[in-house]
């Protein structure tokens, strides 16, 4: 409510009205709403409104008090009017629909409504948006400008609230180079003249409270740039929900409705040391995990996915589900990686509370939820962040820093406080509002290097002449520090494919601060090795062993991800050489080797049962293959592998220190075999692992072991229950007092073809 005296002349007012009706005014609150003016030397009130849809209009002066909620339980009176309600006719003073009512009987501001009769004869009443004071405080603006408003999502965007007892929606947006910003929507015929916002000092923040709006209203932001006079229409960068593509309007939404039931999980998580715990991740794309063919191949909803996926993943023995991005994106084929709405859950599968239900049910069933997060780049779609206010405020203007040549996307300007704050508050938003347990940060390598995927002359060195993106590095460090500070027990995981040092080391030691890093080197070397015909594998033995030279330099996650089963790379089963039997044996061997190798684990959907086709985001994975024995038994193997992994501390407690791993023999290149030991924190708790990477069975294969006891065979990938040849060791054997491979004792085993065999010492039978 404006209450200052006004000395505007009639000529000034005419010019101001022109700016209003042409949607060019930088601060319409100076003109619209209620103001105190002088008429013939006396103070009076005037109410002005731009109502292009109105044939007639009236001001209704309300009776009684209007109270405004203050902090705590006390209330303060905002307005007092002891007179009865009165109605005043407004005069149309501009043909476009500008109305004014001069009320000489009062010299004070007062609460009021506006009544209009449209040209169609419809009568309606509403509270005037221009009668409300700013909502954002100077402190909010200071923190936003400083880049330290970590809950900025609670201030910017669209928020349902009550002001002075009146329900409505408050809108706020950052557009520092805008001349005018309007909220347009289904409530004002998408007319940018109707709800022009005010700019708050020099902050670049625009805001307006629109009474009467509610959840479900569609809206966008119409922005007139002062840089080039262009008018653009944008989706709200802070919207919580959006229309389903190809439509792109933002939707007013209350995301605080859901009642969570995961307090036990959240308490456990805050105290959990995940680095010494089993982490076996099932990576999934919600749109193609499972569909409903009989209903036009439609998507499952979030709630349907919860009811089906959680049961399946839990039975399979995974500890976490990692989802490809669930933020709003316009193109299905981007799999979510070209994010438009960073705060908006994609509407493809349902509403925000439906996804909250999914996360809640995961937690109640002992499963963590990790989301892919894409702070490295954003798409060029016209309704997105690019060229937002007619200038490059989210991205770098120079394409040598602001455009990604590989993906045709724009790159965030990490040196700008408001941009860093946008991304930091977004990361915290998913932890706070959706209770997620981790963020897998996409394309970290592209953030770290200014010359990433660029030729000479296509990039700009940093201030020291180097190729490192110093602003992005600072951002990543700050991101990791802040999210771990606010939410202990969560995971941050870097997809980083270079040899950048200390990605998963604390920032106080010079690292980037991630919890885990994807081990892309292990993945590439291992898949290269497994693609070879076994007769040639002895010439590539170092592909198996090289990863142990750097395995403890980072907190690694071993990944066989979605990126490895698309774009002509073939599915996991089709990467394997040999006939059908050998393909399945090779794949079981690969998975067994992966689970025994130091590092946490990730496997993309469909790989667990050997899907033949490459992943196709437009259809469900091939669940029908489970009607066939080889696929069903491969799935059984992965299930048993996961459960064994969780039950054996030797496989997860010491993943990131050399004390958890010991080679027995890595030199048997002729027979393409390796053997090693995995140890728990208790060094007496260990497993012996032997792998045969050829289809030739090795009878009487001797392996050195450190204890004189019975060694139980706890897993053999060649078992008939997994569709193997069923060669094995009859459940285990006692060690021989024959020194071998630097160990005091040894086992004389049958080493099955294309297999991994795991032995566990039986402590009760140890004989020193």
C-alpha positions, 0 to 999 in steps of 0.5 A, a space after each residue: 500500500 503506497 502512502 507517500 504524498 504525490 506531486 505528479 502533475 496531470 501532464 506527468 500522469 498522462 506520460 505515466 499512463 502511456 507507459 502503463 498501457 504500453 507495458 513499458 513502465 519500470 515501476 507501475 506501483 508509482 502510478 497504480 494502486 492507492 496514492 495520496 494526492 492534493 486536490 485544490 490544496 487538500 489531501 485526498 486519496 486516488 485509486 488507479 487501475 489498468 483494467 483493459 477488460 472492463 467497461 465500468 469499474 468501482 472502488 469498494 472501500 472495506 469496512 472494519 479492520 484488516 490485520 496482518 500476521 506478525 512474527 509469533 502469535 501477535 498481530 498488528 493492525 494494518 488498517 482501521 476503518 470504522 465507517 461502513 463499506 462504501 462504493 465509488 465509481 471509477 472514471 475511465 481516463 484512457 481508452 485502453 482501460 485506465 481507470 481512476 477514482 478520486 476520493 476527496 472525503 479521506 486523506 488516508 490510505 484504506 483497504 479496498 476491492 475493485 469491482 468491474 463489469 466486463 464488456 460481456 456484462 460479467 461482474 467480478 471483484 478482486 483485491 488490487 495487486 498494487 495495494 500491497 507493499 513489497 514482500 522481500 526484505 532488504 536482508 533477502 536482497 542483500 543475501 541474494 546479491 551476495 550469493 549466500 541465500 541458500 533458501 532462495 527458492 523460498 523467496 523467488 518463484 511463485 509462492 502461495 501466501 496470505 497477506 493482510 488476511 488475503 490469499 494470493 500468490 507472490 511472484 519474484 524473479 531476478 532479471 537485472 537488465 529488464 526494463 519491465 517484467 510482467 506475470 502473464 497467465 490464464 488469469 489475465 488472458 496472457 496480457 503483459 500489461 495487466 500485472 507489471 511487477 515492481 523492481 526492488 532498488 538496484 537488486 534486479 529482483 522484480 516482484 508482485 503479489 496477485 490476490 485471488 490466485 491459487 494452486 494450479 494457475 498457469 503463468 509465465 514471465 514476459 520480459 522487456 529488455 532495456 538492453 535491446 528492447 526485445 520482449 521475451 516470454 520465459 518459464 519461471 526459473 524457480 517454478 516447482 511444477 510445469 505443464 507437460 511438454 510440448 507446453 511450457 507454462 509454469 504452474 503455481 504449486 504448493 510443494 509443502 503438502 506431503 506428510 513424510 513418514 521417513 524419520 527413522 531413515 533420515 535419522 539413520 542417514 545423518 549418522 551413516 558413514 557410507 564410505 564404509 558401508 555397502 553401496 550398490 546402485 540400480 541406475 534407472 530412467 523412469 520413462 523406460 524402466 517399465 511402461 504399460 503397452 496395453 494402454 498405448 505404451 504410456 508411462 508409469 506414474 511416480 506412485 506406480 513406479 514406487 509400487 513396482 520398482 521398490 519391491 523389485 530393487 529391494 528383492 534384487 539386493 541393491 542399496 540405492 536407486 539412482 535416477 536419470 534427471 527428473 527435473 523438467 526438460 522439453 525433449 524426451 530424447 535428452 533423457 532429462 540432461 537438458 534441464 529447463 526447470 531446475 526446481 520443477 519435477 517433470 510432470 511426465 509421471 505425476 505431481 511433486 507429492 507423487 515423487 515424494 511418495 516414491 522417495 518416502 517409500 524407498 526410505 521406508 524400505 531401506 533404499 536410498 535415492 540419488 538424482 542426476 543433477 546437471 549444473 554444467 550446462 542448460 539448453 537453448 530453448 526459448 522459454 529457458 534460462 538463455 538470454 533471460 532478460 535480453 542479456 546473458 545473465 545465467 550464461 557467459 556472453 562469449 561463446 568461447 566460455 558460454 556455449 558447449 560445442 558437444 551438446 549445443 547448450 549454454 554454460 553457466 557463468 559460475 563467477 556470478 554470485 546470483 548464478 552460483 546461488 541459483 545452483 546452490 539453492 537448487 541442490 539444497 532444495 532437492 535434499 530439503 524438499 524431496 529428502 533425496 540422499 545424493 546428487 550425482 553431478 553430471 559432466 564435471 570434467 566439462 566444468 573443470 576445464 576451459 578447453 574441454 572439447 575445444 580446439 586451440 583458439 576456441 577457448 579463453 585462458 584463466 587469469 593465470 593463463 591456464 586451462 582450469 575454470 577457476 570459478 567452476 572449481 570454486 563453485 564445486 568446492 562451495 557446493 560440496 561444503 554447503 550441502 554436506 554441512 546442511 545435510 550430513 550423511 548425503 552423498 555427492 558423486 562426480 562423473 569426472 573422466 580425467 585425472 584431476 586430483 582430489 575430486 573426492 578429497 576434502 576441500 580443506 586438503 585441496 580436493 573438490 569435496 565430493 563423496 565419490 567419483 565415478 571410475 571411468 578408467 576402470 570401466 573403459 579398461 574393463 569393457 575393452 578387455 572383456 570385448 576381446 576374444 579370450 584367446 587374445 586376452 593374455 595380451 591385454 592382461 594389464 587392462 585388468 590390473 592397471 586400475 589397482 595402481 590408482 584404486 585408492 587415490 579417490 573414493 571410486 564408484 565402479 560404474 556400468 552406466 546408461 552411457 555404455 549401452 547406447 549410441 552403437 556401443 551395444 548392450 552389456 550382453 552383446 559386448 561379450 564375445 563367444 556363443 550364447 553360453 559364453 556371453 552369459 558366462 562372460 557377463 557373470 564373470 564381469 559382474 562378479 569381478 566388479 563386485 569383488 574389486 575395490 569401490 562402490 557399485 552401479 549397474 544400469 537397468 536391464 543389465 541385470 538380466 542381460 537385455 540384448 537390445 541397446 537401451 531405448 528411452 522410448 520403450 520399456 526394457 525387455 522384461 519378457 526376456 525373463 521368460 527365458 532361462 539364461 536371462 532369469 538365471 543371470 538375474 538370480 546371479 546379480 541378486 545373489 551377488 548383491 546380497 553376498 556383497 551386503 553380507 560380507 564386510 570384506 567387500 565394502 568396509 575398506 574400499 578406499 585404502 590399500 589395506 582392503 586389497 592384496 594381490 595373490 597373483 596378477 602375473 598369470 597372463 598365459 592362463 588369463 587368471 587373477 587372484 586376490 584378497 579383500 579384507 574388512 577393517 578386521 584384517 582376519 575377516 577376508 575373502 579369497 577371489 579367483 577369476 578365470 577369464 578364459 573358457 578353459 577349466 583349470 583343474 588343480 589350479 593352486 592359489 596361495 592363502 594366508 591361513 591354515 583352515 577350511 575355505 568355504 566356496 561361497 560363490 561360483 558364477 559357473 554354478 548350474 543355478 546361474 546357467 553355468 557348467 557346474 564345475 566347482 569345489 564341492 562347497 570348499 576345501 582345507 588349505 594345504 601346508 604348501 607355501 605358494 605365491 608368497 603365502 604359507 599355505 595354498 588351495 588346490 582348486 578347480 577353476 571353472 571356465 569364465 568364472 569368478 570363485 569366492 572362498 571364505 575362511 571358516 574361523 572355527 577351523 583355523 590351524 596355525 
